[in-house]
Amino acid sequence: MAFREILHYPDPRLRIQALPVARVDQEIRGLIRDMAETMYKAPGIGLAATQINVAKRVVVIDISPDHNDLRVFVNPVIVHSEGVYGIEEGCLSVPGIYEEVERAQKVRVEALDGTGARFQLEAEDLLAVCIQHEIDHLDGKVFVDYLSRLKQQRIRKKLEKQQRLAM
């Protein structure tokens, strides 16, 4: 396993749309292991492959308090959503920024697991939000896209300043 660098907003590589995975093979299983290690070390509760500059439709999520319930979604597709759920979101690619975003409260997602087996999952509340958030990354979206232009500009300037000071 290897810790991977997480891209930070407004890096243009976060806007790349991920490509479907043809099959879950050794390379994809290695990517999943690296993503899990990166997510846990960051620490975070979800990570999309695009956040580590890999344009493949792979997501890892673990919302459990003890970080012992890793969920893997390869080629995830939301096939149903309902309700409205507003929650303060953060993101490993937008460090230190938390804003309320409205998402569907419940989703049904279809995907492949880490072995390549197809599955369907019904999720609600935090898990549903996390799934939607990570699928957005695969589609080249970041949660700040849901905010006003003014908030987006403030966040961009704040993060660019932090990056300059870190150099």
C-alpha positions in Angstrom: 0.0 0.0 0.0 1.1 3.6 -0.6 -0.1 6.9 0.6 -1.0 9.1 -2.4 -1.0 12.9 -2.7 -4.5 14.4 -2.6 -5.2 17.2 -5.1 -6.4 20.5 -3.7 -9.0 22.8 -5.0 -8.8 24.7 -7.4 -6.4 22.3 -9.1 -7.9 21.8 -12.7 -7.2 18.1 -12.5 -10.2 17.8 -10.1 -12.4 18.8 -13.1 -11.4 15.7 -15.1 -14.3 13.2 -15.6 -13.3 9.7 -14.6 -13.5 6.8 -17.1 -15.3 3.6 -16.3 -13.3 0.6 -15.1 -13.4 -2.2 -17.6 -12.7 -4.9 -15.0 -11.6 -5.1 -11.4 -8.1 -6.6 -11.8 -4.9 -6.5 -9.8 -4.2 -2.9 -10.8 -7.6 -1.7 -9.6 -7.3 -3.7 -6.3 -4.0 -2.0 -5.7 -5.6 1.4 -6.4 -8.3 0.6 -3.9 -5.7 -0.3 -1.2 -3.8 2.9 -1.9 -7.0 5.0 -1.8 -8.1 3.4 1.5 -4.7 4.1 3.1 -4.7 7.6 1.8 -8.3 8.2 3.1 -7.5 6.8 6.5 -4.3 8.7 6.9 -5.7 12.1 5.8 -8.1 11.4 7.8 -11.3 11.4 5.9 -14.5 9.3 5.3 -14.5 9.2 1.5 -12.1 9.5 -1.4 -12.6 9.3 -5.2 -9.8 8.2 -7.5 -9.9 11.6 -9.2 -8.8 13.2 -6.0 -5.4 11.4 -6.3 -5.1 12.2 -10.0 -6.4 8.8 -11.2 -9.2 9.2 -13.8 -11.0 6.0 -13.0 -14.5 5.6 -11.5 -13.4 4.2 -8.1 -14.6 5.4 -4.7 -13.8 4.3 -1.2 -15.9 5.3 1.8 -15.8 4.5 5.5 -18.2 6.5 7.8 -17.8 4.1 10.8 -16.4 5.7 14.0 -13.7 3.0 14.2 -12.8 3.1 10.5 -13.4 -0.6 10.2 -16.2 -0.7 7.5 -14.5 0.1 4.2 -17.0 0.3 1.3 -15.7 0.1 -2.3 -17.7 1.4 -5.3 -16.4 0.8 -8.8 -18.3 2.4 -11.6 -21.0 3.7 -9.2 -24.3 5.0 -10.6 -27.2 6.5 -8.5 -30.3 4.8 -9.9 -32.8 6.4 -7.5 -32.8 9.3 -5.1 -35.4 11.0 -2.8 -35.8 13.5 -0.1 -33.7 16.5 0.8 -30.9 16.4 3.4 -28.8 19.4 4.3 -25.5 18.8 6.0 -22.3 20.6 6.5 -19.8 19.0 4.1 -16.0 19.1 4.1 -13.6 17.6 1.6 -10.0 16.3 1.6 -9.5 18.3 -1.6 -10.8 21.5 0.1 -9.0 21.4 3.4 -10.4 23.3 6.4 -13.6 24.4 4.5 -17.0 23.3 5.7 -20.3 24.5 4.2 -23.9 23.2 4.2 -24.9 21.6 0.9 -28.4 20.1 0.1 -28.4 16.6 -1.3 -30.8 13.7 -1.6 -31.5 12.1 1.8 -31.8 8.6 0.3 -30.1 7.0 -2.7 -29.9 3.7 -4.3 -26.5 3.1 -6.0 -25.4 0.3 -8.3 -21.7 -0.5 -8.5 -19.0 -3.2 -8.5 -17.3 -4.1 -5.3 -13.5 -4.6 -4.8 -13.8 -8.1 -6.3 -15.8 -7.1 -9.3 -19.1 -8.4 -8.1 -22.1 -6.2 -9.0 -24.2 -5.0 -6.0 -26.9 -2.5 -5.2 -27.1 -0.5 -2.0 -29.7 1.7 -0.4 -28.2 4.5 1.7 -29.5 7.4 3.6 -28.3 10.5 5.5 -24.5 10.7 5.9 -23.7 7.6 3.8 -26.0 8.9 1.0 -24.4 12.3 1.1 -20.9 10.8 1.0 -21.8 8.6 -2.0 -23.2 11.6 -3.8 -20.2 13.8 -2.9 -17.7 11.2 -4.2 -19.6 10.5 -7.4 -19.5 14.2 -8.0 -15.7 14.0 -7.9 -15.8 11.3 -10.5 -17.9 13.7 -12.7 -15.4 16.6 -12.2 -17.4 18.4 -9.5 -16.4 19.7 -6.1 -18.8 20.4 -3.3 -18.0 24.2 -3.5 -19.7 24.1 -6.9 -23.0 24.1 -5.0 -22.2 27.4 -3.2 -22.7 30.9 -4.4 -20.1 32.5 -6.7 -19.0 34.8 -3.8 -18.4 31.9 -1.4 -16.5 30.1 -4.2 -14.2 33.1 -4.8 -13.5 33.5 -1.0 -12.7 29.8 -0.7 -10.4 29.8 -3.7 -8.5 32.9 -2.4 -8.2 31.4 1.1 -6.8 28.1 -0.2 -4.5 29.8 -2.7 -3.1 31.9 0.1 -2.6 28.8 2.3 -0.8 27.1 -0.6 1.5 30.1 -1.1 2.3 30.2 2.7 3.1 26.5 2.7 5.8 26.8 0.1 
